[in-house]
Amino acid sequence: MILNKLFRTSLLMILYIGGYAQESTISAIVDGKKTHEKVITDTPPILTIRRAKFKNVHSLVLVCRLPVNKVYTRSVDFANQDDLTVYHIQESKLKPGSFIINVTMAHRIIAKEKIVKVYLNEEPSNDLMALPSHRKLLIEIHFI
């Protein structure tokens, strides 16, 4: 009886801790369907995409599953291979972690660039706070 309770307690603890130890991921939702998902690590993953796939895209959403800190506001920068910012998006107010991409802007970026780097920016929500800003390279996208 005691071993049964001990087993149940340990199983619940493992499930409870496992729920909080989920991996940070970045995924792309194209026309309402999740098409790509990558795990965010210290070395950014490389995603190769064919340009022809994005000719008839009508909606594009980038979803980052990262721990949320209410002190910071988040945004995403798309940069070319020289690290010059090509496109900047603020995080959606309705869905935290979602970044809605303007499709016409995405088509322009895809037409011009071969490599696009996606950076996550975290800046203090109040300018008077003495907190540092953070910039992390999430993923590198290669268009072929």
Secondary structure, 3 states (H helix, E strand, C coil): CHHHHHHHHHHHHHHHHHHHCCCCEEEEEECCEEEEEEECCCCCCEEEECHHHHCCCCCEEEEEECCCCCCEEEEEEEECCCCCEEEEEECCCCCCCEEEECHHHHHHHHHHCCEEEEEEEEEECCCCCCCCCEEEEEEEEEEC
